[in-house]
Amino acid sequence: MIKGRKVVEFVFARGSKAAAVSFALRRDPTAFLMAFGDDVTDEDLFEAVRRAGGVSVQVGPRSSSRADFFLPGVSALRAWLERLASRKSAGA
């Protein structure tokens, strides 16, 4: 059991979010990974994604984090993803 800011997360003893990154990369070594998280339970994920050459974003109040970027909340994340999607559809 891992206690987060507003959540208690139950994880398997043999698994982690970082292990999920390794699994994804074994299935597709060329995958570009993006990770979004909002509390301490995401720090290992952020580090694993960074080592894989991906991008990590902490969502919510800024704190000491291994994330590459910070967004102040879910609405900011939604707006950022919409801008990213519109650039992709425009061919940029």
Backbone bond lengths (Angstrom), bond angles and torsions (degrees), N, CA, C in turn:
res aa  C-N    CA-C-N  psi(-1)  N-CA   C-N-CA  omega(-1)  CA-C   N-CA-C  phi
1 M - - - 1.452 - - 1.537 108.15 -
2 I 1.314 115.91 133.47 1.466 121.98 178.01 1.518 107.65 -122.93
3 K 1.323 116.71 127.15 1.463 120.97 178.64 1.521 109.36 -92.56
4 G 1.333 116.44 124.91 1.453 122.81 176.61 1.517 110.02 -105.94
5 R 1.329 116.67 -168.87 1.459 121.45 -177.95 1.522 111.81 -63.39
6 K 1.309 118.11 -48.28 1.462 121.55 -179.10 1.519 110.75 -131.96
7 V 1.321 116.58 29.94 1.457 120.09 -174.39 1.517 109.96 -155.03
8 V 1.281 115.40 151.03 1.455 121.41 165.03 1.510 105.46 -114.83
9 E 1.325 116.23 122.76 1.449 121.22 -174.35 1.525 109.31 -109.69
10 F 1.309 115.92 131.89 1.459 121.20 176.26 1.517 107.92 -103.02
11 V 1.324 116.69 128.72 1.456 121.48 -179.25 1.516 109.79 -126.23
12 F 1.325 116.11 155.96 1.452 120.91 175.78 1.519 109.10 -71.93
13 A 1.297 116.94 144.58 1.467 121.54 -178.63 1.528 112.08 -60.42
14 R 1.333 117.69 -29.79 1.464 120.54 -177.03 1.520 112.97 -99.67
15 G 1.306 118.59 6.81 1.454 119.79 -176.26 1.515 112.23 -131.35
16 S 1.305 114.50 164.02 1.460 120.88 177.46 1.524 107.95 -159.58
17 K 1.305 115.80 170.43 1.461 119.43 175.64 1.526 110.14 -65.65
18 A 1.328 116.71 -35.88 1.466 120.20 176.91 1.528 110.35 -65.31
19 A 1.327 117.32 -37.32 1.468 120.45 177.04 1.523 110.60 -64.95
20 A 1.324 116.66 -33.27 1.468 120.22 177.42 1.528 110.24 -64.50
21 V 1.323 117.59 -35.81 1.467 121.37 176.49 1.530 109.43 -62.89
22 S 1.319 116.64 -46.32 1.472 120.30 178.37 1.522 110.98 -59.80
23 F 1.322 116.86 -42.88 1.458 121.61 178.70 1.528 110.53 -60.97
24 A 1.327 116.95 -46.25 1.464 120.83 -179.63 1.519 111.20 -61.38
25 L 1.321 116.63 -40.54 1.467 119.99 -179.01 1.522 112.34 -72.17
26 R 1.321 117.98 -28.78 1.464 119.33 174.23 1.530 110.07 -67.51
27 R 1.309 116.85 -35.07 1.468 120.77 179.33 1.516 111.79 -74.65
28 D 1.357 116.81 -36.31 1.465 121.25 179.24 1.525 109.03 -146.16
29 P 1.325 117.52 90.97 1.470 121.07 -176.90 1.522 114.11 -62.12
30 T 1.327 118.60 -16.48 1.465 121.30 -179.54 1.525 112.60 -94.99
31 A 1.317 117.91 2.31 1.467 121.32 -177.13 1.529 110.98 -62.93
32 F 1.321 115.23 141.50 1.467 120.99 172.18 1.521 106.22 -100.20
33 L 1.311 116.21 120.53 1.457 121.10 -174.54 1.524 112.04 -101.24
34 M 1.312 115.38 140.01 1.461 122.78 172.27 1.519 106.66 -127.63
35 A 1.324 116.57 134.40 1.459 121.35 -179.90 1.513 109.55 -126.47
36 F 1.319 115.13 137.90 1.462 121.71 178.27 1.515 107.72 -125.71
37 G 1.310 117.28 134.41 1.448 120.22 -179.57 1.507 111.15 -153.80
38 D 1.332 114.69 165.28 1.456 118.00 -174.79 1.526 114.69 -130.29
39 D 1.324 118.28 5.44 1.461 117.65 179.26 1.518 111.87 -156.52
40 V 1.313 115.47 -175.29 1.461 122.60 -173.64 1.533 112.01 -61.48
41 T 1.309 118.53 -24.65 1.469 120.30 -179.70 1.523 112.20 -68.25
42 D 1.326 117.69 -10.04 1.466 121.60 -177.95 1.523 113.50 -100.14
43 E 1.310 118.72 -2.88 1.464 121.06 -174.33 1.531 112.79 -63.83
44 D 1.325 118.66 -41.91 1.463 119.94 177.72 1.525 110.80 -65.05
45 L 1.318 116.37 -36.49 1.467 121.13 175.49 1.516 110.51 -61.11
46 F 1.327 117.28 -47.85 1.466 121.00 179.48 1.525 110.86 -56.51
47 E 1.319 116.64 -45.18 1.465 120.91 -178.67 1.527 110.95 -65.36
48 A 1.321 117.51 -42.71 1.471 120.64 179.95 1.524 111.18 -64.36
49 V 1.316 116.57 -40.18 1.468 120.31 179.23 1.524 110.06 -67.01
50 R 1.309 116.90 -40.36 1.475 119.95 177.84 1.518 110.62 -61.29
51 R 1.337 117.41 -45.95 1.477 120.58 179.46 1.525 111.35 -61.56
52 A 1.327 116.85 -28.55 1.476 121.35 -179.89 1.523 111.99 -85.07
53 G 1.339 117.63 0.50 1.455 120.75 179.02 1.510 113.94 86.15
54 G 1.328 117.13 12.79 1.459 121.45 179.75 1.516 112.08 -92.34
55 V 1.317 115.33 -165.09 1.464 122.93 -176.43 1.520 108.92 -127.02
56 S 1.327 115.88 135.80 1.460 120.32 177.13 1.527 109.99 -122.86
57 V 1.331 114.41 145.33 1.465 120.86 -176.01 1.529 109.22 -133.76
58 Q 1.321 115.93 123.62 1.457 120.46 172.50 1.524 107.24 -86.40
59 V 1.319 116.43 130.62 1.464 122.32 -178.51 1.523 108.22 -112.01
60 G 1.315 116.05 126.88 1.461 120.11 179.46 1.506 110.64 118.01
61 P 1.314 116.40 -166.50 1.468 119.56 -178.64 1.519 111.08 -55.71
62 R 1.317 115.16 132.54 1.470 120.03 -177.16 1.519 109.97 -67.11
63 S 1.316 114.58 132.56 1.457 120.76 176.95 1.519 107.91 -141.34
64 S 1.290 116.49 175.37 1.448 120.24 175.85 1.524 107.56 -63.84
65 S 1.317 116.30 120.57 1.458 120.28 -173.95 1.514 110.34 -150.76
66 R 1.325 115.15 156.44 1.466 121.39 174.69 1.521 111.49 -87.64
67 A 1.321 117.59 3.61 1.465 120.99 179.36 1.528 110.19 -66.15
68 D 1.334 115.08 151.38 1.462 120.68 178.12 1.522 112.04 -75.69
69 F 1.330 115.68 -35.70 1.463 121.18 -175.46 1.522 110.33 -135.17
70 F 1.321 115.79 164.59 1.458 122.41 179.47 1.519 109.56 -130.89
71 L 1.320 116.80 138.02 1.457 122.86 171.85 1.525 107.03 -127.40
72 P 1.343 118.16 141.32 1.457 120.49 -171.47 1.532 115.73 -70.92
73 G 1.319 118.58 -16.87 1.456 119.32 -179.51 1.517 111.95 -177.46
74 V 1.326 114.67 -178.60 1.459 120.91 -176.81 1.521 112.07 -63.05
75 S 1.332 117.64 -39.00 1.471 119.29 -179.81 1.532 110.63 -64.20
76 A 1.327 117.45 -36.69 1.469 120.72 176.80 1.526 110.47 -67.37
77 L 1.326 117.02 -38.57 1.465 120.57 176.92 1.522 110.42 -63.57
78 R 1.326 116.83 -45.32 1.466 120.91 179.38 1.530 110.82 -59.20
79 A 1.328 116.86 -45.81 1.468 120.85 -179.98 1.524 110.86 -63.19
80 W 1.331 117.61 -40.52 1.459 121.64 179.83 1.521 110.52 -64.85
81 L 1.340 117.12 -43.88 1.459 120.58 178.78 1.531 111.59 -64.73
82 E 1.334 117.04 -37.59 1.468 120.16 177.61 1.521 110.87 -64.74
83 R 1.336 117.75 -41.15 1.474 120.63 176.82 1.523 110.61 -63.95
84 L 1.312 116.61 -42.41 1.456 120.93 178.70 1.536 110.74 -62.63
85 A 1.314 117.34 -43.46 1.469 121.70 179.72 1.518 110.58 -65.44
86 S 1.337 118.04 -39.44 1.463 119.42 -178.94 1.528 110.86 -68.64
87 R 1.316 118.28 -34.47 1.471 121.15 175.23 1.522 110.30 -65.62
88 K 1.322 116.25 -42.27 1.457 120.84 179.92 1.524 110.72 -62.70
89 S 1.334 116.98 -43.48 1.470 119.72 -179.01 1.519 111.51 -71.30
90 A 1.336 116.87 -24.16 1.456 120.55 178.37 1.539 111.23 -84.71
91 G 1.332 116.51 -4.69 1.460 119.87 179.01 1.500 114.16 86.09
92 A 1.324 117.52 9.87 1.470 120.29 -179.97 1.496 112.19 -81.79
